[in-house]
Amino acid sequence: MVKTKVVIIMVTSLLLVMSCSRMNNQQNDFDLHGAWVLKQEKTPEGYTHSYPQNGTTQCRVYVGDSVYSCNLMYTASGMAIVPLSCSDYTFIDKGNHDYLYFEQTDPHPFAYVNDSTIIIQHSGIRYTWVRSRQMTDSRIEEIRTTIADNLNEGLTRFVLSTTERELRAQNSILVYLIIIMVVIIMFIIYVALDYRRRSRIVERQLQQIKEEHELRPIPVQKAIDEVEMSFFQTDYYVMLRRHLAAGNHLSDAEWEELEQRMRPVYPGFSNKLYNLCNMSEVEYHVCLLLKIHATPSEIANAVIKDLSSVSSIRNRLYKKVFNRNGGAKAWDDFVLSI
């Protein structure tokens, strides 16, 4: 029983010591940093003035080793301030609510009431200041910056209200959205104009191909047909068609040889194709084989694609060039006409 009482006493003593330590720490943690507004001033003659008066009071902002002072006027939409002064201060906590307070190295009597209320004496007048709990860090910094930037002017400066801050932020977002929308619209216009320009180029190319084919003199066409027939009778062409009919694909070297042998037979064929639209290598190879009358199944084996893929390629090429659906057979006829 005695041991239990001893343990209880020791635990209680320990808790009291810890509580006192916390209290001392709380006292030592007190500082002036932040915004303080004037609540009351009392003259040596005993006159007392309470604030705000007509919506006006004084405000002090303690930051670092500096104190920024201003007149503070409350309005319906926010606050207006008149910068007064900026000076250095020193605040020394001696413990047990005993403090030393200096402004510009001049000592001033200082009384600690609580964490939110202090009394500083100047020229015999006792000023009671209360800590502003409503001001955010951003608002305090805005007031401090306004005082520092306009100290020599002494003009009234408007400090934005919270609502106006939100509106300004919303306006900034709106401006960014408008800029983004304008950029998107300009990009769409550019794409549309570029598409229109490219469409006109393709139309001119198609018209040129059509005119060359329709207006070609009969002797010239006859000579072209003879050159083409001679090519179809060459050993190379016969061997190539057997190779294709056997279901074999073409190597890179074989594709290069085919293009070289077709160049004198169909001059300008490759350039005309590439001027009409951007072609992949597979699409170009399909067109080469179409030009020499290879069947769809032979083309599929040569380019290592299935028959449906070859049909899709021909459909896609016709749509890319003519901007309308025409079918694989229509593309074959067009390639043969070039």
Secondary structure, 3 states (H helix, E strand, C coil): CHHHHHHHHHHHHHHHHHHHHHHHHHHHCCCCCEEEEEEEEECCCCCEEECCECCEEEEEEEECCEEEEEEEEECCCCEEEEEEEEEEEEEEEEECCEEEEEECCEEECEEEEECCEEEEEECCEEEEEEECCCCCHHHHHHHHHHHHHCCCCCCCEEECCHHHHHHHHHHHHHHHHHHHHHHHHHHHHHHHHHHHHHHHHHHHHHHHHHHHHHCCCHHHHHHHHHHHHHHHCCHHHHHHHHHHHCCCCCCHHHHHHHHHHHCCCCCCHHHHHHHHCCCCHHHHHHHHHHHCCCCHHHHHHHCCCCHHHHHHHHHHHHHHHHCCCCCHHHHHHHHHHC
